[in-house]
Amino acid sequence: MKLLTYFYDNVKSYGCMLDDYNILDIPSLKNTPFPNNLNEFLIDFNENITNLSKVIKLNEFNTIDFSKVKIDTLIKPNSFRDFYAFRRHVEAGRKSRGLDMIREYDEFPVFYFSNHSSVVGPGDICLFREQFNKLDFELEIAIIISKFGENIKAKDAYKYVAGFTILNDWSSRQVQMKEMKLNLGPAKGKDFASSIGPYLVTLDEISDKSIGKIEDLRYDLDMKAYLNDSLVSNDNFKNITWSFPEMIERASYGTKLFPGDLIGSGTCATGCLLEINQTNKTNIWLKNGDNIKLSIEGLGTLESTIKSID
């Protein structure tokens, strides 16, 4: 399924795509036990998905025209961990600066906590002047956790995943680089906005693109980024080094994961202007009015436009 959150007739709701043109509005279903928003839907995710599948088979409901909704932020995450899982991205950045690869990279998947309160959906990204200092996008894929878990083993991790979505981890590189000279961060260089969406895509929806066993959570999905409709990034999810099961095992060690937790892959190869500039010896950064489209095969397109507040 493809689940989404949206406004319809100025009322916030959520539903699932039946095809490219029609949405089943879940809260409007009569005599059904479904909650009022997607965050609550995640709490009993497997049961809710099973019941929703039964409703769809009955085909006794009205639909909403997709063209008449405004897509909103998919969920409000409880937490947001962002990993560093694409080795080619890390290698390219270090090579361009004449640095060897970090030995510890191959020992465990590493992440940082970002600002879950600044996660937004498709649409305008409104920024202050300082945040435009070497402003960058990051093309990532993310998962959303569907049930409570602690010390989860990689082989069991897929059972805790509701599905995939697209993630853009906006970055103000000049701020970020100054902060990280102090060996702490990233912080203000990244905490102002991260975009997700437009859909939460369940694992069965992309099963034909699976590589290996379902528990591997590895898929052959093209990942592309467009700046003002020009292709600037091109990679594939199958090239990820640390798998999501390995990330979940690491993230849940000694602590709890909750339904609605967001886990990002980190930037894919060529997936940001920082890497592109370092590799090509260019100096291109995002500016007011720029349009960014991140597309991942099977997951849709996450579109954003940069707007200046001051």
C-alpha positions in Angstrom: 0.0 0.0 0.0 0.9 3.6 -0.4 -0.3 5.6 2.6 -0.4 9.4 2.8 -1.5 12.4 4.9 -3.3 15.3 3.2 -5.7 18.1 3.4 -9.1 17.7 1.6 -11.6 20.5 1.8 -9.4 22.2 4.4 -9.6 19.1 6.7 -6.5 17.1 7.6 -6.9 13.4 6.9 -5.0 10.3 5.7 -5.7 7.4 3.4 -4.2 5.0 0.9 -3.8 5.3 -2.8 -6.0 2.9 -4.7 -4.4 3.8 -8.1 -2.8 6.9 -9.5 -6.0 9.0 -9.3 -8.1 7.8 -6.3 -7.6 7.8 -2.5 -9.4 5.8 0.1 -10.0 8.2 2.9 -9.5 6.0 6.0 -11.2 8.1 8.8 -14.4 8.4 6.7 -15.0 4.7 6.7 -18.1 3.8 8.7 -18.2 1.1 11.3 -14.5 0.5 11.2 -11.9 0.6 14.0 -9.3 2.8 12.3 -7.7 5.7 14.2 -7.9 9.3 13.1 -4.3 9.8 11.9 -1.4 7.9 10.5 0.7 8.2 13.7 -2.0 6.3 15.6 -2.4 3.9 12.7 1.2 2.8 13.1 0.7 1.7 16.7 -1.2 -1.4 15.6 0.1 -1.3 12.1 -0.1 -5.0 11.1 -3.6 -5.4 12.4 -4.7 -2.1 10.8 -3.1 -3.0 7.4 -4.9 -6.4 7.5 -8.3 -4.8 8.3 -7.7 -2.2 5.6 -7.0 -4.8 3.0 -10.3 -6.5 3.8 -12.1 -3.2 3.4 -10.5 -2.6 0.0 -11.6 -6.0 -1.2 -15.2 -5.3 -0.3 -15.1 -2.2 -2.5 -17.9 -0.5 -0.7 -16.7 3.0 -0.1 -16.3 6.4 -1.8 -13.0 7.7 -3.0 -11.3 11.1 -3.1 -9.8 12.5 -6.3 -6.0 12.7 -5.8 -5.8 16.0 -7.8 -8.0 17.7 -5.2 -5.9 17.1 -2.1 -2.8 18.9 -0.8 -0.3 16.4 0.5 0.9 17.2 4.1 3.6 15.9 6.4 3.4 12.1 6.4 3.8 11.6 10.2 5.2 13.4 13.2 8.1 11.2 14.1 8.9 10.4 17.7 12.6 10.5 16.9 14.8 10.8 13.9 18.1 8.9 13.5 20.1 9.5 10.3 22.8 7.0 9.3 25.9 7.1 7.1 25.1 3.9 5.1 26.3 4.5 1.5 30.0 3.9 1.5 30.5 5.4 -2.0 29.3 8.7 -0.8 31.7 8.7 2.2 34.6 7.6 0.0 34.0 10.2 -2.6 34.0 13.0 -0.1 37.1 11.9 1.6 39.0 11.1 -1.6 38.3 14.6 -3.0 39.9 16.0 0.1 42.9 13.7 -0.1 41.9 11.7 2.9 41.9 7.9 3.4 38.7 6.0 4.1 37.7 5.9 7.8 38.7 2.4 9.1 35.9 2.4 11.7 33.3 2.8 9.0 33.3 -1.0 8.4 33.0 -1.8 12.1 29.4 -0.6 12.7 26.8 1.7 11.1 26.9 5.1 12.7 24.1 7.7 13.0 23.3 11.0 14.6 20.0 12.3 16.0 18.4 15.1 14.1 15.4 17.3 14.9 12.3 15.3 14.6 10.2 18.4 15.3 11.4 20.0 12.0 10.3 17.1 9.8 8.0 18.4 7.1 6.3 17.2 3.9 6.4 18.3 0.3 6.1 21.9 -0.6 7.9 25.2 0.3 10.9 25.1 2.6 11.1 28.6 4.2 14.5 29.5 5.5 16.3 32.4 7.2 19.3 34.2 5.6 22.1 32.3 7.5 20.6 29.0 6.4 21.3 29.8 2.8 25.1 29.6 3.4 26.0 26.8 1.1 22.5 25.3 1.3 22.3 21.7 0.2 19.9 18.9 -0.3 20.5 15.2 0.5 18.9 12.3 -1.4 18.1 9.6 1.1 15.7 6.7 1.6 14.1 6.2 5.0 12.1 3.7 7.0 9.3 4.2 9.6 9.2 1.9 12.6 5.9 0.1 13.1 6.2 -1.5 16.6 8.0 -1.4 19.9 11.3 -3.2 20.1 14.6 -3.3 22.0 17.8 -5.2 21.1 16.4 -6.2 17.8 18.5 -8.6 15.8 19.1 -7.8 12.2 17.4 -11.1 11.0 14.2 -10.0 12.7 14.3 -6.3 11.9 12.0 -6.4 8.9 9.1 -7.3 11.2 9.5 -3.8 12.8 9.3 -1.8 9.5 6.1 -0.2 8.4 7.6 0.8 5.0 9.8 3.2 3.1 9.6 6.9 2.3 11.9 9.5 0.6 14.0 11.8 2.8 15.6 15.1 2.1 18.0 16.1 4.9 18.4 19.8 4.2 21.9 21.1 5.2 23.5 24.5 5.6 27.1 23.4 4.9 28.9 26.5 6.1 27.2 26.4 9.5 27.6 22.6 9.6 31.4 22.7 8.9 32.0 25.4 11.5 30.2 23.4 14.2 31.9 20.1 13.4 35.4 21.7 13.9 34.4 21.5 17.6 33.9 17.7 17.2 30.2 17.9 18.0 27.2 17.9 15.6 25.8 18.3 13.1 23.4 20.6 14.9 22.2 24.0 13.6 23.6 23.1 10.2 20.8 20.5 9.8 18.1 21.0 12.5 16.0 23.5 10.6 14.2 21.2 8.2 14.0 17.6 6.9 11.4 16.7 4.3 9.8 13.2 4.0 7.1 11.8 1.7 5.0 11.8 -0.2 4.0 8.3 0.7 4.7 5.5 3.2 5.2 2.5 0.9 4.7 -0.9 2.5 7.1 -3.7 1.8 4.6 -5.7 -0.3 4.2 -2.8 -2.7 7.8 -3.1 -3.9 8.3 -6.8 -3.5 9.0 -7.3 -7.2 12.1 -5.1 -6.7 13.4 -7.1 -3.7 17.0 -8.4 -3.8 17.4 -11.6 -1.8 15.2 -12.4 1.1 12.5 -10.1 2.5 14.4 -9.9 5.8 17.4 -8.2 4.0 15.3 -5.2 3.1 17.4 -4.6 0.0 15.7 -3.4 -3.2 16.7 -2.5 -6.7 15.3 1.1 -6.8 16.7 3.9 -8.8 17.4 7.1 -6.8 17.5 10.5 -8.6 17.6 14.2 -7.7 16.6 17.0 -10.0 17.6 20.7 -9.5 15.3 23.0 -11.4 14.4 19.9 -13.6 18.0 19.1 -14.4 19.3 15.7 -13.3 22.1 16.1 -10.8 22.1 12.9 -8.8 21.8 9.2 -9.8 22.3 6.1 -7.7 20.4 3.0 -6.6 19.2 1.7 -3.3 20.9 -1.7 -3.9 24.3 0.1 -3.6 23.7 0.7 0.1 26.6 -0.7 2.3 25.0 -1.0 5.7 21.5 -2.5 5.4 18.4 -1.3 7.2 18.3 -4.4 9.4 21.9 -3.7 10.5 20.9 -0.1 11.2 17.9 -1.2 13.2 20.0 -3.6 15.2 22.5 -0.8 16.0 19.8 1.8 16.8 17.9 -0.6 19.1 20.9 -1.8 21.1 20.2 -1.0 24.7 17.3 1.2 24.0 13.7 1.1 22.7 12.4 1.9 19.2 8.8 3.1 19.0 6.1 3.1 16.3 6.7 6.3 14.3 10.4 6.5 14.7 12.1 7.7 11.5 15.4 6.1 10.4 17.3 7.6 7.4 19.9 5.9 5.2 22.2 8.9 4.9 23.1 10.4 1.5 23.5 8.1 -1.5 26.4 8.4 -4.0 26.2 11.8 -5.8 23.2 12.6 -3.6 24.2 16.1 -2.5 25.8 19.2 -3.9 28.7 18.9 -1.4 29.9 15.7 -3.0 29.2 16.9 -6.5 31.1 20.1 -5.9 34.1 18.3 -4.3 34.2 15.7 -7.2 33.7 18.2 -10.0 35.5 21.2 -8.5 32.4 23.3 -8.8 30.7 25.7 -6.4 27.0 25.2 -6.9 24.6 25.7 -3.9 20.8 26.1 -3.5 19.3 29.5 -3.7 16.0 31.2 -3.2 13.4 29.9 -5.7 15.2 26.7 -6.5 13.1 23.6 -7.0 14.3 20.2 -5.9 12.7 16.9 -6.8 13.9 13.6 -5.2 12.6 10.5 -7.0 13.0 6.9 -5.8 11.5 4.2 -8.0 8.4 2.8 -6.4 8.2 5.5 -3.7 7.2 8.5 -5.8 8.7 12.0 -6.0 9.3 14.4 -3.1 9.2 18.0 -4.4 10.3 21.1 -2.5 10.8 24.8 -3.4 13.2 27.0 -1.5 11.7 30.2 -0.1 13.5 33.0 1.8 11.8 34.3 5.0 13.9 37.5 5.3 
